[in-house]
Amino acid sequence: MSNDWQDTIKFAQNFRRELHRNPELSWQELQTANTVREALTELDIRWRTCAATGTVAYINESGTAPAIALRADIDALPIVEETNKKWSSNNPGCMHACGHDGHTATLIATARWLKQHEDELERQIVLIFQPAEEGGHGAREMIKDGALKGVSEIYGWHNWPAMPYGTMACPDDIVMCGNGTFTIRLIGKGGHASQPEACADPLLAASAVTIALQQICSRRIAPQQTAVVSVTKFQSGDALTVTPQYAELGGSIRVPDEATRTLINNLITEIATQTAGAYGVKCEIEHTPRYSATINHEKQATTARLIWSQLHGDAGLAHGQATPIMASEDFSYYLNAIPGAFALMGSDDGKGHNMPCHSPYYDFNDRLIADVCRWFCRLSGMRTPP
């Protein structure tokens, strides 16, 4: 059996690196979906297409206990990879810089092991290979297409380079914040750079708006409130001797709940409008909600932590990790629909696996595959693999 386990993990590591070589963006994961489906077919696991490039697979379909779902995400990011690994991306400008290849490979390893020991299971296991987590609302579309039909609870995870390897953060409440984006377009009066008095400078106004927005988290909401406002885009002008006609700002917010989202969006509108007016320019503002906060259910989070601590000891629980983290996840859609839990798994083992997600230097820690596969198997009601 030990050899079977080592073969499973080696298979999954190779599977992960093959996915890494061939990343695909949200809703474009055609080859990735085919690779997943071919592996499931070879394992004699029934699967069906869900939400175009998504896949839902079923193990122990005759199980009498309520079904449990395990989820992985499959999409990559528009990032130029700089790792120089042997398995670096073959798709220029596209990279698995968030570890979704590792999440998918881990679920494939789990599928293989559970299928090989299907007679030990009491409940049906539903495996969700979800597209478009990176802003594409893939979880929402999977739910619309019936991914959670008959499922009583769901579990998922994300590797987290900011935490030590072997540790887990899985609180009873908010684990990751909700997010949204904003765009501010400033309309001025362009002209010759030598005649500022004849112009209404939108670039200057945009600079003032950028600085003014920093007061939201420092002065306009309580210090105890969890929130982030980040200006991440600033575009204006085409020529060095021309005062531009327009300037555009854009950015991201991170919020723990919808009330805070409304408050911050209102403050962005107020501050941008009044600041622009003080500089003699107009502004147009667009707010786009993305994901809500990822909020664990207490019973499932407790189970998740208990099993992890049985595998790794109490030291495996990241007691010092501040949650919620300010990143966002569309796993929130699942947790809004049924009970479940989402965990962060530390990957920093001092061997180069501390580069943050979404970095061109990020590298998934393959050691997590075996650890999380064991955790998934225990959550499924199976004894711990070797």
C-alpha positions as CSV (number, residue, x, y, z in Angstrom):
1,M,0.0,0.0,0.0
2,S,2.9,2.3,0.8
3,N,4.1,1.9,-2.8
4,D,0.6,2.8,-4.1
5,W,0.7,5.9,-2.0
6,Q,4.1,7.0,-3.3
7,D,3.0,6.3,-6.8
8,T,-0.1,8.4,-6.3
9,I,1.9,11.4,-5.0
10,K,4.5,11.1,-7.8
11,F,1.8,10.9,-10.4
12,A,0.2,14.0,-8.9
13,Q,3.5,16.0,-8.8
14,N,4.1,15.2,-12.5
15,F,0.5,16.1,-13.2
16,R,0.9,19.4,-11.5
17,R,4.0,20.3,-13.5
18,E,2.3,19.4,-16.7
19,L,-0.5,21.8,-15.9
20,H,2.0,24.4,-15.0
21,R,3.7,24.1,-18.4
22,N,0.3,24.7,-20.0
23,P,-1.6,27.4,-18.1
24,E,-4.9,28.9,-19.4
25,L,-6.8,32.0,-18.3
26,S,-10.3,32.1,-16.8
27,W,-13.0,30.6,-19.1
28,Q,-10.3,29.5,-21.5
29,E,-9.2,26.3,-19.7
30,L,-10.0,23.9,-22.5
31,Q,-6.8,21.9,-22.5
32,T,-6.7,21.9,-18.7
33,A,-10.3,20.6,-18.5
34,N,-9.4,17.8,-21.0
35,T,-6.3,16.9,-19.0
36,V,-8.4,16.6,-15.8
37,R,-11.1,14.6,-17.6
38,E,-8.7,12.2,-19.2
39,A,-7.2,11.5,-15.8
40,L,-10.6,10.8,-14.3
41,T,-11.6,8.5,-17.2
42,E,-8.4,6.5,-16.7
43,L,-9.2,6.2,-13.0
44,D,-12.7,4.9,-14.0
45,I,-14.3,7.9,-12.2
46,R,-17.6,9.2,-13.6
47,W,-17.5,12.9,-14.4
48,R,-19.6,15.4,-16.2
49,T,-19.0,18.8,-17.8
50,C,-20.2,21.7,-15.6
51,A,-20.1,25.4,-16.5
52,A,-18.3,24.8,-19.8
53,T,-14.7,24.2,-18.7
54,G,-15.6,22.9,-15.2
55,T,-15.8,19.3,-14.3
56,V,-17.7,17.5,-11.5
57,A,-16.7,13.9,-10.7
58,Y,-18.3,11.3,-8.4
59,I,-16.8,8.6,-6.2
60,N,-18.9,6.0,-4.2
61,E,-22.1,7.1,-5.8
62,S,-24.0,4.4,-3.8
63,G,-22.9,5.9,-0.5
64,T,-25.6,6.1,2.1
65,A,-24.2,9.0,4.1
66,P,-24.7,12.6,3.0
67,A,-22.3,13.6,0.1
68,I,-19.3,15.8,0.7
69,A,-17.7,18.0,-1.9
70,L,-14.0,18.8,-2.3
71,R,-13.0,21.7,-4.6
72,A,-10.0,22.7,-6.7
73,D,-9.6,25.7,-9.1
74,I,-8.0,25.3,-12.5
75,D,-7.3,28.7,-14.0
76,A,-4.1,30.7,-14.3
77,L,-3.2,34.4,-14.5
78,P,-1.9,36.9,-17.1
79,I,1.6,37.0,-15.7
80,V,5.0,36.5,-17.4
81,E,6.8,33.8,-15.5
82,E,10.3,34.5,-14.1
83,T,11.0,31.3,-12.1
84,N,13.2,29.5,-14.7
85,K,12.0,26.2,-13.4
86,K,12.1,23.1,-15.7
87,W,8.3,23.2,-15.7
88,S,7.9,26.9,-16.5
89,S,5.0,28.1,-18.6
90,N,5.1,27.4,-22.3
91,N,2.3,29.9,-22.8
92,P,3.9,33.4,-22.9
93,G,2.2,35.9,-20.7
94,C,0.2,33.3,-18.8
95,M,1.3,31.6,-15.6
96,H,0.0,29.5,-12.7
97,A,1.1,32.1,-10.2
98,C,-1.4,31.3,-7.6
99,G,-1.0,27.5,-7.2
100,H,-4.2,26.4,-8.9
101,D,-2.2,23.8,-10.7
102,G,-1.2,22.4,-7.3
103,H,-4.8,22.5,-6.0
104,T,-5.9,20.6,-9.1
105,A,-3.1,18.0,-8.8
106,T,-4.0,17.5,-5.1
107,L,-7.6,16.8,-6.0
108,I,-6.5,14.4,-8.7
109,A,-4.3,12.6,-6.1
110,T,-7.3,12.5,-3.8
111,A,-9.5,11.1,-6.5
112,R,-7.0,8.4,-7.3
113,W,-6.6,7.3,-3.7
114,L,-10.3,7.4,-2.9
115,K,-11.1,5.4,-6.0
116,Q,-8.5,2.8,-5.2
117,H,-10.1,2.4,-1.7
118,E,-13.7,3.1,-2.6
119,D,-15.0,0.2,-0.5
120,E,-13.9,2.0,2.7
121,L,-16.2,5.0,2.0
122,E,-19.6,5.4,3.5
123,R,-20.5,8.7,1.8
124,Q,-20.5,9.9,-1.8
125,I,-17.6,12.1,-2.7
126,V,-18.1,14.9,-5.2
127,L,-15.0,16.4,-6.8
128,I,-15.3,19.9,-8.1
129,F,-12.7,21.1,-10.7
130,Q,-13.7,24.8,-11.0
131,P,-12.8,27.3,-13.7
132,A,-12.5,31.0,-13.5
133,E,-11.7,31.7,-9.8
134,E,-9.5,34.6,-10.7
135,G,-12.3,37.2,-11.0
136,G,-14.5,35.1,-13.3
137,H,-17.1,34.0,-10.8
138,G,-16.5,30.4,-11.7
139,A,-18.0,29.1,-8.4
140,R,-21.2,30.9,-9.1
141,E,-21.6,29.4,-12.5
142,M,-20.7,25.9,-11.2
143,I,-23.5,26.2,-8.6
144,K,-25.9,27.4,-11.3
145,D,-25.0,24.2,-13.3
146,G,-25.8,21.9,-10.4
147,A,-22.3,21.3,-8.9
148,L,-23.7,21.2,-5.4
149,K,-26.8,19.0,-6.1
150,G,-27.1,16.5,-3.3
151,V,-24.0,17.8,-1.4
152,S,-24.3,18.4,2.3
153,E,-21.0,20.2,3.0
154,I,-17.9,21.4,1.1
155,Y,-14.2,21.9,1.8
156,G,-11.5,23.8,0.0
157,W,-8.0,25.2,0.5
158,H,-5.4,27.6,-0.7
159,N,-1.7,27.4,-0.4
160,W,-0.3,30.4,1.4
161,P,3.4,31.4,1.1
162,A,3.2,33.9,3.9
163,M,2.7,31.0,6.4
164,P,5.3,28.4,7.5
165,Y,5.0,25.0,5.8
166,G,2.8,22.6,7.6
167,T,0.6,25.1,9.3
168,M,-3.1,25.7,8.7
169,A,-5.4,28.7,9.3
170,C,-9.1,27.8,9.3
171,P,-11.1,30.1,11.6
172,D,-14.7,29.6,12.6
173,D,-15.7,32.8,10.7
174,I,-14.1,35.0,8.1
175,V,-11.0,33.6,6.5
176,M,-10.7,35.9,3.5
177,C,-12.3,39.3,2.8
178,G,-14.6,40.3,0.0
179,N,-13.4,42.5,-2.7
180,G,-14.4,45.0,-5.4
181,T,-12.9,47.4,-7.9
182,F,-13.4,51.0,-8.8
183,T,-12.6,53.2,-11.8
184,I,-12.4,57.0,-11.6
185,R,-12.4,59.0,-14.8
186,L,-11.4,62.7,-14.5
187,I,-12.4,65.0,-17.3
188,G,-10.5,68.2,-17.6
189,K,-9.6,70.8,-20.3
190,G,-6.4,70.0,-22.1
191,G,-4.1,72.4,-23.8
192,H,-0.5,73.6,-24.1
193,A,1.8,72.8,-21.2
194,S,3.1,76.4,-21.3
195,Q,-0.4,77.7,-20.5
196,P,-1.6,76.0,-17.3
197,E,-4.0,78.9,-16.6
198,A,-5.9,78.0,-19.8
199,C,-6.3,74.4,-18.8
200,A,-8.1,72.3,-16.2
201,D,-5.5,69.7,-15.4
202,P,-7.0,66.2,-14.8
203,L,-3.6,64.7,-14.0
204,L,-3.1,67.0,-11.1
205,A,-6.6,66.3,-9.9
206,A,-6.1,62.6,-10.2
207,S,-2.9,62.9,-8.1
208,A,-4.9,64.7,-5.4
209,V,-7.7,62.1,-5.5
210,T,-5.1,59.3,-5.1
211,I,-3.7,60.9,-2.0
212,A,-7.1,61.8,-0.6
213,L,-8.4,58.2,-0.9
214,Q,-5.7,57.2,1.6
215,Q,-7.7,58.9,4.3
216,I,-10.5,56.4,4.1
217,C,-8.9,53.6,6.1
218,S,-6.8,56.0,8.2
219,R,-9.4,58.6,9.1
220,R,-12.9,57.8,7.9
221,I,-13.5,54.3,9.4
222,A,-12.7,52.9,12.8
223,P,-9.2,51.6,13.4
224,Q,-10.7,48.3,14.4
225,Q,-12.5,47.8,11.1
226,T,-10.9,45.5,8.5
227,A,-10.6,47.2,5.2
228,V,-8.1,48.1,2.4
229,V,-8.4,50.7,-0.4
230,S,-5.6,50.5,-3.0
231,V,-5.1,52.6,-6.1
232,T,-3.4,50.3,-8.5
233,K,-3.9,52.1,-11.9
234,F,-3.1,55.7,-13.0
235,Q,-3.2,56.6,-16.7
236,S,-3.0,60.0,-18.3
237,G,-1.4,61.9,-21.1
238,D,0.4,61.0,-24.4
239,A,2.8,63.9,-25.0
240,L,5.4,65.7,-22.8
241,T,4.2,69.2,-23.9
242,V,0.5,68.7,-23.6
243,T,-1.8,69.0,-20.6
244,P,-4.1,66.0,-21.1
245,Q,-7.8,66.1,-21.4
246,Y,-8.4,63.0,-19.3
247,A,-7.0,60.9,-16.5
248,E,-8.1,57.6,-15.1
249,L,-7.6,55.9,-11.8
250,G,-8.5,52.4,-10.8
251,G,-8.1,50.2,-7.8
252,S,-9.3,47.5,-5.4
253,I,-11.1,47.4,-2.1
254,R,-11.1,44.6,0.5
255,V,-14.0,44.4,2.9
256,P,-15.3,42.0,5.6
257,D,-19.0,42.5,4.9
258,E,-21.4,44.3,2.6
259,A,-22.1,47.1,5.0
260,T,-18.4,48.1,4.9
261,R,-18.4,47.7,1.1
262,T,-21.3,50.2,0.8
263,L,-19.6,52.6,3.2
264,I,-16.2,52.6,1.4
265,N,-17.8,52.9,-2.1
266,N,-19.8,55.9,-0.9
267,L,-16.6,57.5,0.6
268,I,-14.7,56.9,-2.7
269,T,-17.5,58.6,-4.6
270,E,-17.6,61.5,-2.1
271,I,-13.9,62.1,-1.9
272,A,-13.3,61.8,-5.7
273,T,-16.1,64.1,-6.6
274,Q,-15.3,66.8,-4.1
275,T,-11.5,66.7,-4.8
276,A,-12.0,66.8,-8.5
277,G,-14.3,69.8,-8.1
278,A,-11.7,71.6,-6.1
279,Y,-9.4,71.3,-9.1
280,G,-11.9,72.4,-11.6
281,V,-12.5,69.1,-13.3
282,K,-15.3,66.6,-13.5
283,C,-15.2,63.0,-12.6
284,E,-17.2,59.8,-13.4
285,I,-17.0,56.9,-10.9
286,E,-17.8,53.2,-11.5
287,H,-17.9,50.6,-8.7
288,T,-17.8,46.9,-9.5
289,P,-18.5,44.3,-6.8
290,R,-16.5,41.1,-7.1
291,Y,-16.6,38.5,-4.4
292,S,-18.1,38.5,-0.9
293,A,-16.2,37.5,2.2
294,T,-15.3,33.8,2.6
295,I,-17.0,32.9,5.9
296,N,-16.5,29.5,7.3
297,H,-19.1,27.5,9.1
298,E,-18.1,26.7,12.7
299,K,-18.8,23.0,12.7
300,Q,-16.9,22.3,9.4
301,A,-14.0,24.6,10.4
302,T,-13.7,22.7,13.7
303,T,-13.6,19.4,11.9
304,A,-11.0,20.7,9.4
305,R,-8.7,21.9,12.2
306,L,-9.2,18.7,14.3
307,I,-8.1,16.5,11.4
308,W,-5.2,18.7,10.5
309,S,-4.0,18.8,14.1
310,Q,-4.3,15.0,14.2
311,L,-2.0,14.8,11.2
312,H,0.5,17.6,12.2
313,G,0.0,18.2,15.9
314,D,-1.2,21.3,17.6
315,A,1.8,23.2,16.2
316,G,0.2,22.7,12.7
317,L,-2.5,25.2,13.6
318,A,-1.4,28.7,12.7
319,H,-2.5,30.4,16.0
320,G,-0.5,33.5,15.2
321,Q,-1.9,34.0,11.7
322,A,-4.1,37.1,11.5
323,T,-7.4,36.4,9.8
324,P,-9.2,37.4,7.8
325,I,-6.5,37.9,5.2
326,M,-7.2,40.6,2.8
327,A,-7.2,38.5,-0.4
328,S,-10.5,37.2,-1.8
329,E,-11.9,33.9,-3.0
330,D,-15.0,32.9,-4.9
331,F,-15.2,29.9,-2.6
332,S,-17.5,32.3,-0.8
333,Y,-20.3,31.4,-3.2
334,Y,-20.2,27.8,-2.0
335,L,-20.2,28.8,1.7
336,N,-23.1,31.1,1.0
337,A,-25.0,28.1,-0.4
338,I,-24.1,25.2,2.0
339,P,-22.1,24.5,5.1
340,G,-18.3,24.1,4.7
341,A,-14.9,25.4,5.4
342,F,-11.9,26.9,3.6
343,A,-8.4,26.6,4.9
344,L,-5.1,28.4,4.2
345,M,-2.1,26.0,4.1
346,G,1.4,27.4,4.8
347,S,4.0,26.6,2.1
348,D,7.1,28.4,3.2
349,D,9.6,25.7,3.9
350,G,12.7,27.9,3.6
351,K,13.4,26.4,0.1
352,G,12.1,29.2,-2.1
353,H,8.4,28.7,-1.6
354,N,7.9,32.1,0.1
355,M,7.2,34.2,-3.0
356,P,3.7,35.6,-2.7
357,C,0.9,34.5,-4.9
358,H,0.5,36.5,-8.1
359,S,4.3,37.0,-8.2
360,P,6.2,36.1,-11.4
361,Y,8.7,34.3,-9.1
362,Y,6.0,32.3,-7.3
363,D,6.5,28.5,-7.2
364,F,4.0,26.0,-5.7
365,N,5.4,23.7,-3.0
366,D,4.8,20.2,-4.2
367,R,5.1,18.9,-0.6
368,L,1.6,20.2,0.0
369,I,0.1,17.6,-2.3
370,A,0.6,14.7,0.0
371,D,-0.4,16.7,3.1
372,V,-3.6,18.0,1.8
373,C,-4.5,14.7,0.1
374,R,-4.3,13.1,3.5
375,W,-6.5,15.8,4.9
376,F,-9.0,15.4,2.1
377,C,-9.1,11.7,2.6
378,R,-9.7,12.0,6.3
379,L,-12.5,14.6,5.7
380,S,-14.0,12.0,3.3
381,G,-14.2,9.5,6.2
382,M,-11.3,7.4,5.2
383,R,-8.4,6.4,7.4
384,T,-5.2,8.3,6.9
385,P,-3.1,7.2,3.9
386,P,0.6,6.1,4.7
